[in-house]
Amino acid sequence: MGVVISPAVAELYVQYSTGLMLVVGVITLIATLLIRAPYGRYASRKWGPMFDARLAWFLQESPAFWVPQLVMYDQYLALGGMGELLRSLHPCAWILLLFFQLHYFQRAVIYPLCRMPASATPVPLTVSMLAFLFCLWNGLQQSLALVYVVKYDDSWMLGQPFFRLGMTLAFLGMFLNIHSDSILLNLRNAGESAGGKATASTRYHLQSRERSAFSSLISVVKRRIDGEQERGRSRSPRPANGARQRKRLGSPGTKAGGSSPKSAASEKEYKIPYGGLFEYTSAANLTAEILEWGGFAIAACSLPAAAFAWYTFSNIGPRGHHHHQWYLKKFGEAYPKHRKAVIPFIW
């Protein structure tokens, strides 16, 4: 029995929490099919104040990393030593717990603080708060289930193929998720260094550091020249001429000094990602995460893990569908026709 958490309380929480997550997954699936989740390219100020994406990801994903550690610390205090704590759980439970925390360490620390560029689209406060609450909820559900509720033995680890198959799929999904994120980050970096021009060569842009550095230098020079020209036009003392005034104000429906974009997509240049899982789906990073948590559920063979896998699909599956439709609308005939949205060859 833990110092704060008793097995009876943990079992009751996991039971009701799992049922609630299954129901919320259905509601989320319907809602996200009808409404595009307002973050990333769909971010909008209508959903509240916007703040730095790196800070948002760090704060919203971190509960799923530190909540399991608090649960384990409670067990450590109750059992009176590290040796007793290590022996209290089967290796299957330890592997699943460590995998869960590894994913969220990568998601909350490595990805936003080490890899995400400063130019990443800000996140609405409402979206970040909802993500924080879910990670808090799910982190407690998965850790309590593995520590107190679900029991494993050696036959599950060695005699049945499900644990090994599930963990193989989970690690494969994690690798593909990180790889897909890398493709998107490299594409964004290539776009910024190339001045936002979408060309066929961008998929190979980062193969040569010399070419990247040269392109960066050219883009900096070009931006300086464009900036000087723009400042020169803004200093012009003759705004009375109708044609010049219209040129300065821009096209109808825009404000002087630039447009007022409603979403991140109108502010940035996007390109078609190639390579890896992107050859099969438009939302390869989301496909990989669905695979990852599906494998986790197979390895855990528990309803709490299955509920999490279901919620993951219901939350990001429709987002992948929206990505696919967005790519088709933006790039038209140039977009690869064989790609599906989320599930290769199917959807």
N, C-alpha and C positions, 0 to 999 in steps of 0.2 A: 504494500500500500504506500502510495506517495505521501509526501508531507502535506501537500495542498490538494492533490487529485487522488480520489479513491477509485479502484477498479469499477465499482458500481456506477459512480458518477460518469466516469469515462465511457463506459458501455452505453449508458443512457444518452449521453451527448452524441456519440458516434451514430447511434441508431436514428435519432431524430434529425441530426445534421445531414446524414446521408439521404434520408427521404426528402428533406427539403431541397437538397442540391439537385436531385433528380427532377423535382417539380420545377424548380427555378430554371433548370436547363431547357425544359420545354418552352417556358415563357421567353427565355433569352433567345432561343432559336427563332421563334416567331417575330420577336421585336427586331432582331438584327437582320432578318430577311427584309423587313419593311423599312428600317432606318439604318443608315450607315453609321457605325460607331464613330463619333467625332474626334478622332485623333489621327496623327500622321497626316496623310494627304487630304483627309476630310476634316481636319481640325477647324473649329469655328468658335468665335468669341461668343456666340449665342449660348454656349454651354458654360459660361463663367470666365473668370479671369484666366489668362494664359501665363504659364510660368515655365522656366527652363526645362527642356525635355530630359536632360541628364539628371537633374535633381528629382524630377518627377519619377523617372524610372527607378532611381535609387530608393526613394521613399516608398513607392507603391509596391515594389516587388520584395522588399526586404523582410516583411513579416513572415513570409513562407520560409525564410532562412533562419531567423532567430527564434521563432515560436517552437519548432521542434527541439532546439537547444534548451529552452526553458523547461520543456516537458522532461527531457533527459536529466536536467539538473535536479528537478524535483525527485526523480527516481534515484539519482545519486545520493541525495540527502537522506532519502528514506532507507536505502539499502546500506549506507554507511561506508561505501568505498568503491573505487573504480573497478576492482576485480569483480565484486558482486554485481555491479552494473553490467559489465561485459558478459557475465555468465547468465544474466537474467533474460537476455533476448537470444533467439536463434540467429545464426548467421544470415539467414534469408531476410529477417527483419532489419538487421544492421545494414545489409547491402541496399535494401530499399530506402531506408532512412537516409543513408549517406548519398545515394543517387539523387533523392529529392532535394537535399540541401545543396548538392553540387550544382544542380540545374539552377537553383535560385541564387546561388553565389555568383554564377556566371551572369544571370539575368539582372541582378541588383547591383553588382559591383563591377565586374569585368566589362560587361557590355556598355553600360552608360558612362562609367568613369574613365575607362581606358580606350574604348573604341568609338563611341558615338561622337560625331563632330559637334562643335559648338553651334554650327548653323542648323542643327536638327530642329524641326518644327516644334514650337512650344506646345505644351499639353494643357487642355482646359482643366481647371481645378476640380470640377465635378467628376470628370472621367478619372482623374488620378485618385480621388477619394474613394470612388467605387472600386477601383482596382486594389487599393490598400485594404479595404474591408474584405474583399474576396480572398486575398492572400492571407489575411489574418484568420478568416474563417476556415479556409481549406488547410492552412498549415496546422491548425489545431486538430482538424478532423483526421488528417493523414497520420500525424504523429501519435495521437491517442489511439487510433486504430492499430498501428503497428506495435505500440508499446504495451497496450492493455487488452485489446480485443482479439485480434487475429493471431492464432497460434500456428507455428510451423514445426515440422520435424524433418529429420534427415531424408525421409522418403520423398518429400516434396522437392528437396534440393537435388537429390541424386537419382531418385527412382522415376521421377516424372519429367517429361520434356518441357513442361509449361514454364517453369521458372527460368530455365536457361534460354528458351526461345523468347520469352518476354523481355528478359534483360538484354538479349542481343538486339531486339527491335528497339528497345528504349535507348541503348547507347548509339545505335545507328541513327535513330531520330535526332538525338542530341547533336551528333556529328553533322548531320545534314542541315540541321537548324543553324548551327554556327557557320557552316560553309555557305549557306544561302544568305545569311546576314552579311558575310564577308563580300559576297558578290554585289549585294546592294550598296554596301558602304564604298566599295571600290568604284562602282558605277557613279555614285554621287561625287566622290572625290575627283574622278576623271571628268565629270561634267563641270565641276567648279573650276578645275585647272584648264579646261578647254573653253571656258567662257559660256557654258550652257548650250553648246551646239550639239545637236544629236546627229551623229554620223555613224556609219557602219563600222568604223574602226574603233569605236569606243569599247567594244568588248575585249579588245586586245590592248587597251590604252596603257595599262599599268605593267605590261610585260617588260618594258624598258624604262628604267629610272631616268635615263638621259632624255628620252622623249618626253616623259612627264615633266621633268624640270624645264625643258625647252618650251613646252606648251604652256606651262605656268608662267614663264617669263613673258612669252608673247601675249598671254591674256592680261597680265598685269599692265604691260605697255598699252594694250588696246583699251583697257578700262581707264587708264590715265588720260589717254587722248580723248575718249568719249566724254570723260568727266570735264576736261577743259573745254570741249566744245559746248557741253550743256551749260556750264557756268557762263561761257561767253554769250550764249543765247539769253540766259536769264538776266544778264546785265544790260541787255538792249533797251535803250530809252524810248523805243518807238512801238508801244503796244497797240496804238490806235488802229493800225491797219487790220482789217477784218481777217485776212488770210493768216497774218502772223499771230493774231490773237487766237484763232482757232487752232493753229499749230501748237501754241503754247498750252492751251487748255486741253488738247487731246480730242478724242472722238466723243460724240454725244454720250452722256450717261456716266462720264468719268469726271472726277474732281481735278482741279488744277494741282499740278505737282505729282500726278500719278493716279492710278486707280485705287479703289478701296476693295481689295479682294475679300471674298467671303470664305474662301478655303485656302489651305496651303497649296493645293494643286495649281491655283491661279498665280502663285508667287514664284514657283520653281519650274525649271525645265526637267522633265522626266524622260528617261530612255528605256528601251526594251532590255531587260536583263537576259543574259544568255549563260549557259553552262550549268553543270550539275543538275539538280532537280528542276531547275527552271526550263529545261528542255521539254518537260512533261506537264508542268503546271504553272499558272501565272503567279500563284502565291506559294512558292516553294518553301519559304520559311514557315508558313502556317501549316502546310502539308507535313513538314518534318515534325512540327510540334504535336500534331495530332497523332502521328506515328509513334512519337516518343511516349506520350501518355497512354496510348493504347497498349504499347508493349509493357509499360509499368503496370497497368491493370491486369494483363495476362500473368505477369510474374507474381503479382501480389495475390491474385485470385481472391479478391475481396470486393464486397459491394461498395465500400467507401472509395476504393481506388477506381472502380468502374464508374461510379458517379462522377468522379473528377474527370475521367476520360470523356464521358458523355458531355459534361459541361464545357470542356475544352472544345469539342467539336461544335457544339451549339453556339458557342461564342465566336470562334474564329473561322469556322467553316463558311458561314454567310459572308464574312469579311473577305475571304478569298474569292467568293463569287462576285462581290462588288468590285474587287480589284480587277478581275477578269473582264467584266463589262466595261470598266473604266479604260483599260488598255485597248480593248476593241474599238471603243468610241474615239479614243485619242489618236491611235495609230492606223486604224482602218486596215487597208489591204497590206500594209507593211508588217502587221503583226502575224506571227506564226500561226497558221490555221490549225495545226495539229494539237496545240496545247489545250488542256482542260483547265478548269478553275482551281480545284483543290485535290481531287482524287484522279491520279493518272488514268487515262483511257476511259473514264467513267463520267466524272462531273467536274 
